[in-house]
């Protein structure tokens, strides 16, 4: 039996005498420090270096996309797949071309920007469009919001309350995906869930007790140390504690108790800070621990299933981060507007608006919808051009709900009715 080759720490971690997670192609420590991550070459690798160079020389030339029009051209993935097939140690992440449209401020000719994925073999055309750097930029609002008064903003608070009630009833809502915590809900979010369930079924006799429990759990959560896990598990841990603190804050801010509202106001900066940390960690993530290449003797269906499932799980995690950040930031700004008359809004996140992706029941269905039609990721505060370009039935209900408070309820309803009229004719 041949000896098992153990992965050694990278040169940077070894020189610094730091622990290395040994992830490929780069460890998390080097990624966080933007350092060049190089692993020492194994003896077996050195013996096969000549063979690998000969194999690489036989590959087709790598196409250059330096002068390509990203908005108008469709990129072919065949040569990149050949590169991955030549070296079984290269993961799918290494050979994938992450792709997402570059949405300009003017949204000129949106329909030709190539906002869909290429159809075909999932395993051969993997595209991490939701991890691209430009999709994590905060996009400012390009118009004055239509809803700025208490009366206009209050319905959004009611809509978020209904989302939380839906989570208690069904285990999911518009910003907590049904598959997000399928492998186990973190303890901090379990506490928030049970507190919210008790609060939803409160009676006049039990209300004060439940509010006291919520306050104590909120204060205890705020004192906990931040998660230390890395990769997808680290993002999930940060997301869970942000969602948990948000639930307590929402109860306290809008219950009506003056004492609890004052306590919640003191924790709002903490909630905002946690949301920013969660965002930054997700922003740096590149799916290093999310992709496990299928064995090369697997069937075509197995390869498609594995590739699409891994993509779907990564999207569920990152999209939940996007939507949670959007909801939390908006509720905090609405509260500031209601109490101070104004709120700072330097920009908001991009999120997925293509109808059906959030509700998809399987990885293959999710991938097919990703390939079907644009738009995928769009700036949440710039709905105008999208409303002009696309029919209401193509857009996710969560997006339509959120955009009501940017362009106004009447305009959104006219957009929906126009689409309904077109469908009837």
C-alpha positions, 0 to 999 in steps of 0.5 A: 500500500502506498504511503498517504501524502499529507499536505504541508503548510504553505511557505508563508504560514511556515515562515511566520510559524502560524497555523495553516488551514492548508486549503487549496489553492490558497489558505485563508490566512494568505487570502485575508492578508492578500499574500502570495500563497505557495505550497512546498512541492511534494517529492511525488510532484517533483518527479512528475514535473516533467510529465506535467509540463509536457501535458500542459504543452499539449493543451490548447492555448488559453484565450485572452479576454483582455480586449473582449466586450464583457457585456456583449460577448459570450465566453466559451468555457471549453478550453478552461475545462480542458485545463481542469481535466488535465490535472485531477488535483485542480478543483472545479473552482479553479477552472470556473469563470465567475461571471456576472454582468457589470451593471452600469449606473445608466443600465444602458441596454440591459437586455444585451448584457449577458446576465444569464449563465451558459446552458449545457453541462453543469459540471463543465460550465460552472460559474460563480456569478454571485461571488464576483467582487463587483457584486459586493459593492454598495450601490447608492440610490440614484433617485429620491425614495418615494416613501419618506414619511412615517405613514409611508414607511410603517407598512414595511415594518409590518411586512418584515414582521410578517416575514418573521411570523412566517419563519416561526410558522414555516421555518423560512421566509424571504431572507432566511432560506428553507435550506440555510440551517438544514444541518442544524441551527446555531444555539444563538438563533435557536434562542431567538426562534423560541423567544420570537415564537413565544412573543408571537403567542403572547397573552397580556399575562405573559407579555412582560415575562417574554419581553424580559426573556428577550431583553436578557437574551439580547444582552447576553448575545451582545457580550459573546465573542465573535465566531472564530470559524472560517470559510462557509461555516464562519459566514454561517455563524456570523449570519446566525448571530446577526439574525438573532440580534436583529430579532431581539432588536425588532421586538424591542424597537416596535413593541411599544415599550419605552424602556425596551426601545431605549435599550434597543437603541443602545444596541443598534450600533452593535447590530450595524457593526455585526452586519458589516463584519458579516458582510466583509467576511462573506465578501472575501469568501471565494468558495474555497471549502465549498467545492469538492471535485467529483471523481473522474469516473462518475457518471454525467448525472453525478457530476452535474448533480455535485456541481449544481448542488455545491453552487446552490448551497454557496448561493443560498448562503451568500444570498441569505447574507445579502437579504439579511443585510438589506432587511437589517439596514433598511429597518435601522434606517426606517427607525432613524427616519421615524425618530430623527427625521433622517437617516444616512444611506451611503448605499445598499447591497445587490441581491438576486431578483430572478423569479423562482431562484429563492423558491427552487426545490432542487439544485438542478432547477435552481441552475436551470432558472439561473440559465433561463433569463436575466436579471440575476444580481441587481442593485437594490436601490436602483429599480427604475431601469429594471422596471422599465426593462422587465415584466413584473412576473419575471421579478421576485416577490421580495424585490417587488415588496422592497421596491414599493418603498423606493418608487412608490406603491402606485408605480409598482402596482401599475407595473404589475397591472400592465404586465397582467393586461399584457398577459391577458391580451 
